[in-house]
Amino acid sequence: MNRRRLIQSLACGATIGSGAGQVTSVLSLEALRNIAEAHGLRLGDERLRVLQPVLERRLPLLRTLREMEIDDRIAPTQGILK
């Protein structure tokens, strides 16, 4: 598990749907702790408090990316190659 994948998982897990398609952030320490543990990591409260504002800043971008329609003909990327 790399750091980027963990942050994406934490951010995705920290959002829930509420009414008419709106997305509300739920960034409690308990939710973040549960998501980290699901990925086999044990992060302390101090570390999770550092992650909270980072994830809050990234949530709008992740929401926008989730809403983008991508044609099925576009293959998944293998990452950025140097």
N, CA, C and O atoms as a printed pandas DataFrame, in Angstrom:
     atom_number atom_name residue_name chain_id  residue_number  x_coord  y_coord  z_coord
0              1         N          MET        A               1    0.854   -1.172    0.000
1              2        CA          MET        A               1    0.000    0.000    0.000
2              3         C          MET        A               1    0.895    1.229    0.000
3              4         O          MET        A               1    1.704    1.424    0.907
4              5         N          ASN        A               2    0.740    2.049   -1.021
5              6        CA          ASN        A               2    1.526    3.273   -1.024
6              7         C          ASN        A               2    0.734    4.419   -0.407
7              8         O          ASN        A               2   -0.477    4.323   -0.210
8              9         N          ARG        A               3    1.433    5.490   -0.113
9             10        CA          ARG        A               3    0.821    6.627    0.585
10            11         C          ARG        A               3   -0.292    7.250   -0.230
11            12         O          ARG        A               3   -1.323    7.627    0.327
12            13         N          ARG        A               4   -0.108    7.367   -1.547
13            14        CA          ARG        A               4   -1.131    7.968   -2.406
14            15         C          ARG        A               4   -2.424    7.161   -2.357
15            16         O          ARG        A               4   -3.508    7.733   -2.246
16            17         N          ARG        A               5   -2.319    5.836   -2.440
17            18        CA          ARG        A               5   -3.507    4.971   -2.399
18            19         C          ARG        A               5   -4.214    5.090   -1.052
19            20         O          ARG        A               5   -5.444    5.102   -0.996
20            21         N          LEU        A               6   -3.443    5.177    0.031
21            22        CA          LEU        A               6   -4.048    5.323    1.361
22            23         C          LEU        A               6   -4.822    6.626    1.457
23            24         O          LEU        A               6   -5.952    6.637    1.944
24            25         N          ILE        A               7   -4.232    7.724    1.000
25            26        CA          ILE        A               7   -4.911    9.017    1.078
26            27         C          ILE        A               7   -6.177    9.008    0.232
27            28         O          ILE        A               7   -7.197    9.556    0.649
28            29         N          GLN        A               8   -6.130    8.397   -0.950
29            30        CA          GLN        A               8   -7.330    8.301   -1.783
30            31         C          GLN        A               8   -8.402    7.485   -1.082
31            32         O          GLN        A               8   -9.576    7.856   -1.087
32            33         N          SER        A               9   -7.999    6.381   -0.482
33            34        CA          SER        A               9   -8.970    5.543    0.223
34            35         C          SER        A               9   -9.570    6.264    1.411
35            36         O          SER        A               9  -10.773    6.172    1.656
36            37         N          LEU        A              10   -8.741    6.977    2.148
37            38        CA          LEU        A              10   -9.260    7.729    3.293
38            39         C          LEU        A              10  -10.238    8.801    2.830
39            40         O          LEU        A              10  -11.293    8.985    3.436
40            41         N          ALA        A              11   -9.890    9.503    1.765
41            42        CA          ALA        A              11  -10.767   10.562    1.265
42            43         C          ALA        A              11  -12.068    9.990    0.730
43            44         O          ALA        A              11  -13.137   10.546    0.982
44            45         N          CYS        A              12  -11.994    8.891   -0.004
45            46        CA          CYS        A              12  -13.213    8.282   -0.547
46            47         C          CYS        A              12  -14.083    7.720    0.564
47            48         O          CYS        A              12  -15.309    7.822    0.509
48            49         N          GLY        A              13  -13.467    7.139    1.555
49            50        CA          GLY        A              13  -14.215    6.580    2.670
50            51         C          GLY        A              13  -14.790    7.628    3.580
51            52         O          GLY        A              13  -15.688    7.340    4.372
52            53         N          ALA        A              14  -14.294    8.827    3.483
53            54        CA          ALA        A              14  -14.746    9.897    4.372
54            55         C          ALA        A              14  -15.892   10.684    3.789
55            56         O          ALA        A              14  -16.267   11.716    4.348
56            57         N          THR        A              15  -16.468   10.234    2.676
57            58        CA          THR        A              15  -17.619   10.921    2.096
58            59         C          THR        A              15  -18.811    9.985    2.070
59            60         O          THR        A              15  -18.675    8.778    1.867
60            61         N          ILE        A              16  -19.966   10.561    2.277
61            62        CA          ILE        A              16  -21.193    9.784    2.208
62            63         C          ILE        A              16  -22.220   10.594    1.443
63            64         O          ILE        A              16  -22.145   11.822    1.406
64            65         N          GLY        A              17  -23.168    9.922    0.840
65            66        CA          GLY        A              17  -24.239   10.621    0.135
66            67         C          GLY        A              17  -25.288   11.082    1.122
67            68         O          GLY        A              17  -25.558   10.408    2.116
68            69         N          SER        A              18  -25.877   12.225    0.847
69            70        CA          SER        A              18  -26.955   12.692    1.707
70            71         C          SER        A              18  -27.943   13.478    0.860
71            72         O          SER        A              18  -27.613   14.539    0.328
72            73         N          GLY        A              19  -29.123   12.964    0.741
73            74        CA          GLY        A              19  -30.166   13.657   -0.007
74            75         C          GLY        A              19  -29.783   13.965   -1.434
75            76         O          GLY        A              19  -28.587   13.919   -1.723
76            77         N          ALA        A              20  -30.621   14.254   -2.300
77            78        CA          ALA        A              20  -30.491   14.739   -3.683
78            79         C          ALA        A              20  -29.084   14.765   -4.257
79            80         O          ALA        A              20  -28.709   15.752   -4.889
80            81         N          GLY        A              21  -28.298   13.723   -4.061
81            82        CA          GLY        A              21  -26.992   13.622   -4.689
82            83         C          GLY        A              21  -25.894   14.464   -4.061
83            84         O          GLY        A              21  -24.782   14.510   -4.585
84            85         N          GLN        A              22  -26.180   15.129   -2.953
85            86        CA          GLN        A              22  -25.144   15.914   -2.308
86            87         C          GLN        A              22  -24.189   14.990   -1.567
87            88         O          GLN        A              22  -24.579   13.923   -1.095
88            89         N          VAL        A              23  -22.941   15.412   -1.470
89            90        CA          VAL        A              23  -21.948   14.638   -0.732
90            91         C          VAL        A              23  -21.480   15.470    0.449
91            92         O          VAL        A              23  -21.119   16.638    0.299
92            93         N          THR        A              24  -21.490   14.861    1.615
93            94        CA          THR        A              24  -21.096   15.542    2.837
94            95         C          THR        A              24  -19.838   14.868    3.375
95            96         O          THR        A              24  -19.731   13.642    3.340
96            97         N          SER        A              25  -18.895   15.649    3.867
97            98        CA          SER        A              25  -17.694   15.017    4.405
98            99         C          SER        A              25  -17.920   14.614    5.852
99           100         O          SER        A              25  -18.546   15.332    6.632
100          101         N          VAL        A              26  -17.400   13.464    6.181
101          102        CA          VAL        A              26  -17.459   12.937    7.535
102          103         C          VAL        A              26  -16.026   12.561    7.874
103          104         O          VAL        A              26  -15.603   11.427    7.647
104          105         N          LEU        A              27  -15.294   13.500    8.409
105          106        CA          LEU        A              27  -13.885   13.264    8.665
106          107         C          LEU        A              27  -13.599   13.129   10.154
107          108         O          LEU        A              27  -12.724   13.808   10.691
108          109         N          SER        A              28  -14.325   12.269   10.798
109          110        CA          SER        A              28  -14.048   12.041   12.214
110          111         C          SER        A              28  -12.792   11.185   12.337
111          112         O          SER        A              28  -12.446   10.431   11.427
112          113         N          LEU        A              29  -12.127   11.312   13.460
113          114        CA          LEU        A              29  -10.931   10.500   13.687
114          115         C          LEU        A              29  -11.270    9.014   13.663
115          116         O          LEU        A              29  -10.481    8.201   13.182
116          117         N          GLU        A              30  -12.425    8.668   14.175
117          118        CA          GLU        A              30  -12.839    7.261   14.206
118          119         C          GLU        A              30  -12.999    6.714   12.783
119          120         O          GLU        A              30  -12.556    5.603   12.490
120          121         N          ALA        A              31  -13.631    7.492   11.901
121          122        CA          ALA        A              31  -13.808    7.050   10.513
122          123         C          ALA        A              31  -12.455    6.884    9.833
123          124         O          ALA        A              31  -12.219    5.885    9.154
124          125         N          LEU        A              32  -11.566    7.858   10.013
125          126        CA          LEU        A              32  -10.239    7.771    9.409
126          127         C          LEU        A              32   -9.450    6.591    9.969
127          128         O          LEU        A              32   -8.742    5.905    9.232
128          129         N          ARG        A              33   -9.574    6.359   11.265
129          130        CA          ARG        A              33   -8.878    5.235   11.898
130          131         C          ARG        A              33   -9.380    3.906   11.322
131          132         O          ARG        A              33   -8.583    3.017   11.023
132          133         N          ASN        A              34  -10.688    3.775   11.169
133          134        CA          ASN        A              34  -11.254    2.539   10.626
134          135         C          ASN        A              34  -10.791    2.275    9.195
135          136         O          ASN        A              34  -10.496    1.137    8.832
136          137         N          ILE        A              35  -10.730    3.319    8.399
137          138        CA          ILE        A              35  -10.290    3.161    7.011
138          139         C          ILE        A              35   -8.820    2.773    6.971
139          140         O          ILE        A              35   -8.433    1.898    6.198
140          141         N          ALA        A              36   -7.997    3.414    7.796
141          142        CA          ALA        A              36   -6.572    3.075    7.837
142          143         C          ALA        A              36   -6.383    1.625    8.272
143          144         O          ALA        A              36   -5.570    0.903    7.695
144          145         N          GLU        A              37   -7.128    1.200    9.283
145          146        CA          GLU        A              37   -7.005   -0.172    9.763
146          147         C          GLU        A              37   -7.477   -1.170    8.721
147          148         O          GLU        A              37   -6.949   -2.280    8.648
148          149         N          ALA        A              38   -8.454   -0.800    7.917
149          150        CA          ALA        A              38   -8.910   -1.674    6.834
150          151         C          ALA        A              38   -7.800   -1.909    5.817
151          152         O          ALA        A              38   -7.800   -2.915    5.108
152          153         N          HIS        A              39   -6.862   -0.979    5.752
153          154        CA          HIS        A              39   -5.721   -1.115    4.848
154          155         C          HIS        A              39   -4.487   -1.646    5.572
155          156         O          HIS        A              39   -3.384   -1.621    5.028
156          157         N          GLY        A              40   -4.676   -2.123    6.790
157          158        CA          GLY        A              40   -3.587   -2.738    7.529
158          159         C          GLY        A              40   -2.651   -1.762    8.216
159          160         O          GLY        A              40   -1.527   -2.128    8.559
160          161         N          LEU        A              41   -3.086   -0.533    8.423
161          162        CA          LEU        A              41   -2.242    0.473    9.078
162          163         C          LEU        A              41   -2.870    0.904   10.391
163          164         O          LEU        A              41   -4.091    1.010   10.508
164          165         N          ARG        A              42   -2.035    1.145   11.356
165          166        CA          ARG        A              42   -2.494    1.686   12.638
166          167         C          ARG        A              42   -1.878    3.068   12.778
167          168         O          ARG        A              42   -0.684    3.205   13.041
168          169         N          LEU        A              43   -2.706    4.089   12.601
169          170        CA          LEU        A              43   -2.241    5.464   12.710
170          171         C          LEU        A              43   -2.775    6.053   14.003
171          172         O          LEU        A              43   -3.947    5.880   14.334
172          173         N          GLY        A              44   -1.921    6.744   14.725
173          174        CA          GLY        A              44   -2.315    7.377   15.977
174          175         C          GLY        A              44   -3.179    8.600   15.724
175          176         O          GLY        A              44   -3.249    9.103   14.603
176          177         N          ASP        A              45   -3.833    9.072   16.769
177          178        CA          ASP        A              45   -4.705   10.239   16.651
178          179         C          ASP        A              45   -3.949   11.467   16.162
179          180         O          ASP        A              45   -4.484   12.261   15.389
180          181         N          GLU        A              46   -2.709   11.624   16.610
181          182        CA          GLU        A              46   -1.923   12.786   16.176
182          183         C          GLU        A              46   -1.706   12.749   14.658
183          184         O          GLU        A              46   -1.838   13.772   13.985
184          185         N          ARG        A              47   -1.379   11.591   14.132
185          186        CA          ARG        A              47   -1.159   11.429   12.686
186          187         C          ARG        A              47   -2.457   11.646   11.916
187          188         O          ARG        A              47   -2.453   12.265   10.852
188          189         N          LEU        A              48   -3.561   11.140   12.448
189          190        CA          LEU        A              48   -4.856   11.310   11.791
190          191         C          LEU        A              48   -5.278   12.776   11.784
191          192         O          LEU        A              48   -5.892   13.236   10.822
192          193         N          ARG        A              49   -4.953   13.519   12.852
193          194        CA          ARG        A              49   -5.271   14.953   12.887
194          195         C          ARG        A              49   -4.480   15.720   11.829
195          196         O          ARG        A              49   -4.951   16.736   11.318
196          197         N          VAL        A              50   -3.291   15.242   11.503
197          198        CA          VAL        A              50   -2.496   15.857   10.435
198          199         C          VAL        A              50   -3.144   15.574    9.079
199          200         O          VAL        A              50   -3.143   16.436    8.200
200          201         N          LEU        A              51   -3.692   14.378    8.908
201          202        CA          LEU        A              51   -4.313   13.992    7.641
202          203         C          LEU        A              51   -5.655   14.679    7.392
203          204         O          LEU        A              51   -6.009   14.932    6.240
204          205         N          GLN        A              52   -6.405   14.983    8.448
205          206        CA          GLN        A              52   -7.742   15.560    8.279
206          207         C          GLN        A              52   -7.768   16.782    7.366
207          208         O          GLN        A              52   -8.539   16.776    6.406
208          209         N          PRO        A              53   -6.978   17.827    7.601
209          210        CA          PRO        A              53   -7.061   19.004    6.716
210          211         C          PRO        A              53   -6.604   18.707    5.291
211          212         O          PRO        A              53   -7.112   19.300    4.340
212          213         N          VAL        A              54   -5.649   17.793    5.140
213          214        CA          VAL        A              54   -5.183   17.418    3.795
214          215         C          VAL        A              54   -6.332   16.780    3.022
215          216         O          VAL        A              54   -6.573   17.115    1.862
216          217         N          LEU        A              55   -7.029   15.873    3.665
217          218        CA          LEU        A              55   -8.146   15.195    3.014
218          219         C          LEU        A              55   -9.296   16.154    2.729
219          220         O          LEU        A              55   -9.949   16.047    1.691
220          221         N          GLU        A              56   -9.546   17.086    3.635
221          222        CA          GLU        A              56  -10.609   18.062    3.411
222          223         C          GLU        A              56  -10.320   18.918    2.181
223          224         O          GLU        A              56  -11.235   19.272    1.438
224          225         N          ARG        A              57   -9.035   19.254    1.967
225          226        CA          ARG        A              57   -8.675   20.030    0.774
226          227         C          ARG        A              57   -8.801   19.200   -0.493
227          228         O          ARG        A              57   -9.100   19.749   -1.553
228          229         N          ARG        A              58   -8.581   17.891   -0.412
229          230        CA          ARG        A              58   -8.625   17.030   -1.599
230          231         C          ARG        A              58  -10.019   16.548   -1.960
231          232         O          ARG        A              58  -10.245   16.122   -3.093
232          233         N          LEU        A              59  -10.953   16.604   -1.031
233          234        CA          LEU        A              59  -12.296   16.090   -1.297
234          235         C          LEU        A              59  -12.978   16.728   -2.508
235          236         O          LEU        A              59  -13.563   16.001   -3.311
236          237         N          PRO        A              60  -12.930   18.055   -2.677
237          238        CA          PRO        A              60  -13.587   18.632   -3.864
238          239         C          PRO        A              60  -13.014   18.105   -5.176
239          240         O          PRO        A              60  -13.762   17.877   -6.127
240          241         N          LEU        A              61  -11.710   17.909   -5.239
241          242        CA          LEU        A              61  -11.089   17.373   -6.449
242          243         C          LEU        A              61  -11.540   15.941   -6.691
243          244         O          LEU        A              61  -11.884   15.583   -7.818
244          245         N          LEU        A              62  -11.542   15.116   -5.647
245          246        CA          LEU        A              62  -11.973   13.734   -5.802
246          247         C          LEU        A              62  -13.441   13.651   -6.210
247          248         O          LEU        A              62  -13.816   12.793   -7.010
248          249         N          ARG        A              63  -14.269   14.534   -5.667
249          250        CA          ARG        A              63  -15.688   14.557   -6.071
250          251         C          ARG        A              63  -15.817   14.896   -7.543
251          252         O          ARG        A              63  -16.603   14.273   -8.257
252          253         N          THR        A              64  -15.053   15.880   -8.007
253          254        CA          THR        A              64  -15.084   16.271   -9.412
254          255         C          THR        A              64  -14.639   15.117  -10.293
255          256         O          THR        A              64  -15.259   14.840  -11.320
256          257         N          LEU        A              65  -13.570   14.445   -9.897
257          258        CA          LEU        A              65  -13.082   13.312  -10.686
258          259         C          LEU        A              65  -14.106   12.183  -10.746
259          260         O          LEU        A              65  -14.264   11.548  -11.789
260          261         N          ARG        A              66  -14.799   11.927   -9.643
261          262        CA          ARG        A              66  -15.818   10.871   -9.625
262          263         C          ARG        A              66  -16.981   11.196  -10.556
263          264         O          ARG        A              66  -17.598   10.293  -11.121
264          265         N          GLU        A              67  -17.281   12.481  -10.716
265          266        CA          GLU        A              67  -18.411   12.882  -11.549
266          267         C          GLU        A              67  -18.084   12.893  -13.038
267          268         O          GLU        A              67  -18.994   12.917  -13.867
268          269         N          MET        A              68  -16.798   12.877  -13.391
269          270        CA          MET        A              68  -16.405   12.890  -14.796
270          271         C          MET        A              68  -16.794   11.579  -15.461
271          272         O          MET        A              68  -16.583   10.500  -14.907
272          273         N          GLU        A              69  -17.361   11.687  -16.648
273          274        CA          GLU        A              69  -17.681   10.490  -17.405
274          275         C          GLU        A              69  -16.492   10.153  -18.288
275          276         O          GLU        A              69  -15.994   10.998  -19.033
276          277         N          ILE        A              70  -16.046    8.915  -18.196
277          278        CA          ILE        A              70  -14.926    8.451  -19.003
278          279         C          ILE        A              70  -15.429    7.333  -19.894
279          280         O          ILE        A              70  -16.019    6.361  -19.421
280          281         N          ASP        A              71  -15.192    7.478  -21.174
281          282        CA          ASP        A              71  -15.633    6.490  -22.157
282          283         C          ASP        A              71  -14.982    5.141  -21.875
283          284         O          ASP        A              71  -13.819    5.083  -21.474
284          285         N          ASP        A              72  -15.721    4.062  -22.081
285          286        CA          ASP        A              72  -15.201    2.714  -21.836
286          287         C          ASP        A              72  -14.032    2.364  -22.745
287          288         O          ASP        A              72  -13.268    1.449  -22.437
288          289         N          ARG        A              73  -13.879    3.068  -23.850
289          290        CA          ARG        A              73  -12.774    2.782  -24.772
290          291         C          ARG        A              73  -11.435    3.274  -24.236
291          292         O          ARG        A              73  -10.388    2.904  -24.767
292          293         N          ILE        A              74  -11.450    4.089  -23.209
293          294        CA          ILE        A              74  -10.209    4.619  -22.627
294          295         C          ILE        A              74   -9.687    3.607  -21.608
295          296         O          ILE        A              74  -10.353    3.284  -20.624
296          297         N          ALA        A              75   -8.480    3.121  -21.874
297          298        CA          ALA        A              75   -7.881    2.105  -21.005
298          299         C          ALA        A              75   -7.342    2.753  -19.728
299          300         O          ALA        A              75   -6.962    3.924  -19.729
300          301         N          PRO        A              76   -7.315    1.981  -18.643
301          302        CA          PRO        A              76   -6.743    2.503  -17.402
302          303         C          PRO        A              76   -5.254    2.813  -17.590
303          304         O          PRO        A              76   -4.562    2.151  -18.363
304          305         N          THR        A              77   -4.789    3.805  -16.888
305          306        CA          THR        A              77   -3.382    4.177  -16.959
306          307         C          THR        A              77   -2.551    3.267  -16.053
307          308         O          THR        A              77   -3.046    2.740  -15.056
308          309         N          GLN        A              78   -1.316    3.100  -16.410
309          310        CA          GLN        A              78   -0.395    2.327  -15.579
310          311         C          GLN        A              78    0.484    3.259  -14.755
311          312         O          GLN        A              78    1.487    2.834  -14.183
312          313         N          GLY        A              79    0.105    4.522  -14.698
313          314        CA          GLY        A              79    0.887    5.512  -13.972
314          315         C          GLY        A              79    1.714    6.351  -14.933
315          316         O          GLY        A              79    1.690    6.141  -16.146
316          317         N          ILE        A              80    2.422    7.275  -14.388
317          318        CA          ILE        A              80    3.262    8.152  -15.201
318          319         C          ILE        A              80    4.636    7.507  -15.329
319          320         O          ILE        A              80    5.315    7.253  -14.334
320          321         N          LEU        A              81    5.026    7.250  -16.555
321          322        CA          LEU        A              81    6.333    6.635  -16.805
322          323         C          LEU        A              81    7.342    7.721  -17.134
323          324         O          LEU        A              81    7.031    8.664  -17.861
324          325         N          LYS        A              82    8.531    7.593  -16.609
325          326        CA          LYS        A              82    9.576    8.588  -16.869
326          327         C          LYS        A              82   10.267    8.307  -18.168
327          328         O          LYS        A              82   11.177    9.040  -18.555
